[in-house]
Amino acid sequence: MELHDFDIPPCPDCGKEKMYHLCVSHVPGTASFRKNGWYCKSCGIGPKQLGSASEAEAARFALVLLNK
């Protein structure tokens, strides 16, 4: 997986730039894995999938970073 843009996306609901990504679990198929995604500190929505990368791809990338 190659990341090209590290800018944090604005919230799709309120439009504020208060989004953060939360990775609860790296194990696909678990209830915790479904909580992975983008959350908004301003309006509280989430988890949302933003961008073109799937949560499975993001989890694999996170494991690569952890193992470096």
Protein Blocks (a to p, Z undefined) as FASTA:
>chain_A
ZZfblcdcddfklopacbccddfbfcehiaklmmgccddfklopacddedjbdfklmmmm
mmmmmmZZ
